[in-house]
Amino acid sequence: MKRSLIPFDFEKELPEMKQNHYKWSLDYKSKTKTGTMGHITFYESSPQSHGNLILLPGLASNTSIEPLMKTVMYWSLKSNFNVYCIDTFLGDFVEKVTKKTAKKNTYKNFTKLLDTGLELVEQQCLGQWSCLISHSLSGSGITDIFNERIKNNQKLRFSAAIMFAPYVSKDWHECLLQFFRKRYNLEHLSEEKTLNHAIGLMSPHTFSMYSKPHYIPILINFYKTLDDNELIPDLMNQWNIPVTFVVGGKDKKSPPETIYNLYKNLNNNNFKIVEFTGSKHSFIDQHKDYSAIIKLIKTQRIKQKHIK
């Protein structure tokens, strides 16, 4: 893999590439009473593409600002892959944080919205090679969705998955809780009132889109709910597609040991784990290791030897 395929100034070229390859976009609602919103955008490299990459960003991010997602999209369109971007309501940044909006943005609704988006994309990709590229919270959501399908004796209809920092540790959530208690002067409140306080999350990458701060509204209880989820290795052992966990050696949000401990409990040759020792949580934003990121995708498509 030659680094020249992804120049360091690739972001200057990316907007025009997206415009030239754009085919359609779709707004959809989750299967919940609150009807939270998601967005799917499809970019077609060619009708005879090598396959499809489905991009799934994490919490407080979207595919238009996340450096990892932008890098994958650039390479994908250059290398004759179609791209589906699934951006959930957590990618709808707002200037004002309200409790009404924050109440909608629960992890349960996030997962249902992600599941609905995946079902829609699955229908578009039937009979074609398709690989999920997830980051952070989306990895947790995919795990819950796939495990639920296994319980219901449903097939995993995607071809492969690459999950970057898929599980954020409980220790990190506890640190965030203490941070928010101090930031919003909540030390005097009970635990219940604290957990039901609305806060705004902000990605540092949003400044590339907005001149003023924009946030993702959630309740602090979002993290408590996320901590209650179980990974359930017994169900994951029944996954029948290649899955790569990617960990960053300097990632404090999703420490390598968290993923390694899960990996040790899996008895399934479809799983493998890769560590980028110099990376933090956002990976490519730290060390610009384009070739290593792309190599992961190529190994999931190893049978297609014509892909360069």
C-alpha positions in Angstrom: 0.0 0.0 0.0 1.6 3.3 -1.1 1.1 6.2 1.2 0.7 8.4 -1.9 -2.8 7.0 -2.4 -3.9 9.1 0.6 -1.9 12.4 0.5 -1.7 14.4 3.7 -3.8 17.2 2.2 -6.5 14.7 1.0 -9.2 16.7 2.8 -8.9 19.5 0.2 -10.0 17.0 -2.5 -12.6 15.1 -0.5 -15.6 17.6 -0.9 -15.4 17.5 -4.7 -15.0 13.7 -4.6 -18.1 13.4 -2.4 -20.1 15.7 -4.7 -19.1 13.8 -7.8 -19.9 10.4 -6.3 -23.1 11.4 -4.4 -26.2 9.4 -5.4 -28.8 9.8 -2.7 -29.6 10.5 0.9 -32.4 9.3 3.2 -33.7 10.6 6.5 -35.4 7.9 8.6 -36.9 7.4 12.0 -36.1 4.8 14.6 -38.7 2.2 15.6 -39.4 4.0 18.9 -42.2 6.2 20.3 -39.9 9.2 20.3 -39.0 8.7 16.6 -35.4 9.8 16.8 -33.8 10.7 13.4 -31.0 9.2 11.4 -29.5 9.9 8.0 -28.1 7.6 5.3 -26.0 9.0 2.5 -24.8 6.9 -0.4 -21.8 7.5 -2.6 -21.3 5.3 -5.6 -17.8 4.8 -7.0 -19.2 2.8 -9.9 -21.9 0.2 -10.6 -19.1 -2.4 -10.9 -17.5 -1.5 -7.6 -15.5 -4.0 -5.4 -18.2 -3.8 -2.8 -19.6 -1.6 -0.1 -18.2 0.1 3.0 -20.7 1.2 5.7 -19.3 4.0 7.9 -20.6 4.2 11.5 -19.2 7.0 13.6 -19.3 7.1 17.4 -20.8 9.4 20.0 -20.7 13.2 19.4 -19.4 12.7 15.9 -20.5 12.0 12.3 -18.9 10.9 9.1 -18.4 14.4 7.8 -16.1 15.5 10.6 -14.5 12.3 12.0 -10.9 12.1 10.7 -11.0 8.3 10.6 -14.2 8.2 8.6 -13.0 10.9 6.2 -9.8 9.0 5.5 -11.7 5.7 4.8 -14.1 7.5 2.5 -11.3 9.1 0.5 -9.6 5.7 0.0 -12.8 3.9 -0.7 -13.9 6.2 -3.5 -10.4 6.2 -5.0 -10.3 2.4 -4.8 -13.7 1.7 -6.4 -15.8 1.0 -3.3 -19.3 2.3 -2.7 -19.8 4.1 0.6 -22.8 4.2 2.9 -22.7 6.7 5.7 -25.1 6.1 8.6 -25.3 9.2 10.9 -27.6 8.9 13.8 -29.3 11.6 15.8 -26.1 11.9 17.8 -24.6 13.5 14.8 -27.2 16.3 14.8 -25.3 19.0 16.6 -27.3 21.9 18.2 -26.4 25.2 19.7 -28.8 24.9 22.6 -29.0 21.9 25.0 -32.5 21.1 26.2 -33.7 18.4 28.5 -36.5 17.4 26.1 -33.9 16.6 23.4 -31.5 15.0 25.8 -34.2 12.6 27.0 -34.6 11.3 23.4 -30.9 10.6 23.0 -30.6 7.4 25.0 -28.3 4.5 24.3 -31.4 2.3 23.7 -32.7 4.7 21.1 -29.3 5.1 19.5 -29.1 1.3 19.1 -32.6 1.1 17.6 -31.9 3.9 15.2 -28.6 2.2 14.2 -30.4 -1.1 13.7 -33.0 0.5 11.5 -30.3 2.1 9.4 -28.5 -1.2 9.0 -31.6 -2.9 7.9 -32.1 -0.3 5.2 -28.5 -0.6 4.0 -28.7 -4.4 4.1 -31.5 -4.3 1.5 -29.3 -2.3 -0.8 -26.3 -4.6 -0.4 -27.9 -8.0 -0.8 -25.6 -10.3 -2.8 -22.7 -7.8 -2.6 -19.6 -7.8 -0.4 -20.1 -5.3 2.4 -18.0 -4.3 5.4 -19.0 -2.3 8.5 -16.4 0.3 9.7 -17.5 1.4 13.2 -15.9 3.7 15.8 -16.5 3.8 19.6 -20.2 3.7 20.6 -21.3 2.3 17.2 -19.2 -0.8 18.0 -21.2 -1.3 21.2 -24.4 -0.8 19.2 -23.4 -3.3 16.5 -22.5 -5.9 19.2 -26.0 -5.6 20.8 -27.7 -5.7 17.4 -25.8 -8.7 16.2 -26.3 -10.6 19.5 -30.0 -9.9 19.3 -30.1 -11.3 15.8 -28.2 -14.4 16.9 -30.8 -14.9 19.7 -33.6 -14.7 17.1 -31.8 -17.2 14.7 -31.2 -14.5 12.1 -28.2 -14.4 9.9 -25.6 -11.6 9.9 -26.0 -10.5 6.3 -22.9 -8.3 6.2 -19.6 -9.7 5.0 -17.2 -8.4 7.6 -16.8 -5.8 10.3 -13.9 -3.6 11.6 -14.5 -2.1 15.0 -12.3 0.7 16.2 -12.3 1.1 20.0 -15.7 -0.6 20.3 -16.2 -0.5 24.1 -15.7 2.5 26.3 -14.6 1.5 29.8 -16.7 2.0 33.0 -13.7 3.8 34.6 -13.9 6.4 31.9 -17.6 6.9 32.5 -16.9 7.4 36.2 -14.3 10.0 35.3 -16.8 11.8 33.1 -19.5 11.7 35.8 -17.2 13.4 38.3 -16.1 16.0 35.6 -19.7 16.9 34.8 -20.7 17.1 38.5 -18.0 19.8 38.9 -18.5 21.5 35.6 -22.3 22.0 36.2 -22.0 22.4 40.0 -24.0 19.3 40.7 -22.2 18.1 43.8 -25.1 19.1 46.1 -27.6 17.0 44.1 -28.7 13.4 44.7 -27.4 10.7 42.4 -30.9 10.4 40.8 -31.1 14.2 40.0 -27.5 14.2 38.8 -28.1 11.4 36.3 -31.2 13.2 35.0 -29.3 16.4 34.3 -29.0 17.4 30.6 -25.5 18.0 29.3 -23.9 18.9 26.0 -21.2 16.8 24.4 -18.9 18.5 21.9 -16.4 17.0 19.4 -13.3 19.1 18.7 -13.9 18.3 15.1 -17.2 20.3 15.0 -15.2 23.5 14.6 -14.6 22.5 11.0 -18.3 22.8 10.4 -19.5 25.6 12.8 -18.3 29.0 13.9 -20.0 28.6 17.3 -20.0 25.7 19.7 -22.5 22.9 18.9 -23.4 20.1 21.1 -25.0 16.6 21.4 -27.6 16.8 24.2 -27.8 13.7 26.5 -28.7 13.0 30.1 -25.8 12.0 32.3 -27.7 8.8 32.8 -26.7 7.8 29.2 -23.4 6.5 30.5 -25.0 4.6 33.4 -27.3 2.8 31.0 -24.4 2.0 28.8 -22.5 0.4 31.7 -25.4 -2.0 32.3 -24.9 -3.7 28.9 -23.4 -7.1 28.7 -21.1 -8.2 25.9 -22.2 -11.8 26.1 -19.3 -13.8 24.5 -21.4 -16.9 24.1 -23.5 -15.1 21.6 -20.6 -13.4 19.9 -19.0 -16.8 19.4 -21.9 -17.6 17.0 -21.0 -14.7 14.7 -20.2 -16.1 11.3 -18.4 -13.1 9.7 -14.8 -11.9 10.0 -14.5 -9.2 12.7 -11.4 -7.2 13.6 -11.1 -5.3 16.9 -8.8 -2.3 16.6 -7.3 -0.9 19.8 -5.1 2.1 20.5 -2.2 1.6 22.9 -2.7 5.1 24.4 -6.5 5.0 24.4 -7.8 5.9 27.8 -11.5 5.8 26.8 -11.3 2.3 25.4 -8.2 0.8 27.0 -6.6 -2.1 25.1 -6.9 -4.4 28.1 -10.7 -4.0 28.0 -10.8 -5.4 24.4 -8.1 -8.0 25.0 -10.1 -9.4 28.0 -13.1 -9.8 25.7 -11.0 -11.3 23.0 -9.6 -13.9 25.4 -13.2 -15.1 26.1 -14.1 -15.6 22.5 -13.6 -19.0 21.0 -14.2 -18.1 17.4 -11.6 -17.9 14.6 -13.5 -15.2 12.9 -12.3 -12.7 15.4 -8.9 -11.0 15.5 -7.4 -8.0 17.3 -5.0 -5.4 16.1 -3.2 -2.8 18.2 -1.9 0.6 17.1 0.5 1.2 20.0 0.8 5.0 19.3 -2.9 5.7 18.9 -5.4 7.4 21.2 -9.2 7.1 20.9 -9.5 8.7 17.5 -6.6 6.8 16.0 -5.6 8.4 12.7 -5.9 11.9 14.2 -2.8 11.3 16.2 -0.3 9.6 13.9 -1.7 9.8 10.4 -1.0 6.1 9.8 -3.1 5.9 6.7 -1.6 2.7 5.3 -2.2 0.8 8.5 -5.9 1.8 8.5 -6.4 0.8 4.9 -4.5 -2.5 5.3 -7.2 -3.6 7.7 -9.8 -3.1 5.1 -7.8 -4.9 2.5 -7.3 -7.9 4.7 -11.0 -8.3 5.0 -11.3 -8.4 1.2 -8.3 -10.7 0.7 -10.0 -12.9 -1.9 -10.2 -9.9 -4.3 -6.5 -9.9 -5.3 -7.1 -7.3 -8.0 -7.6 -4.6 -5.4 -4.5 -2.5 -5.1 
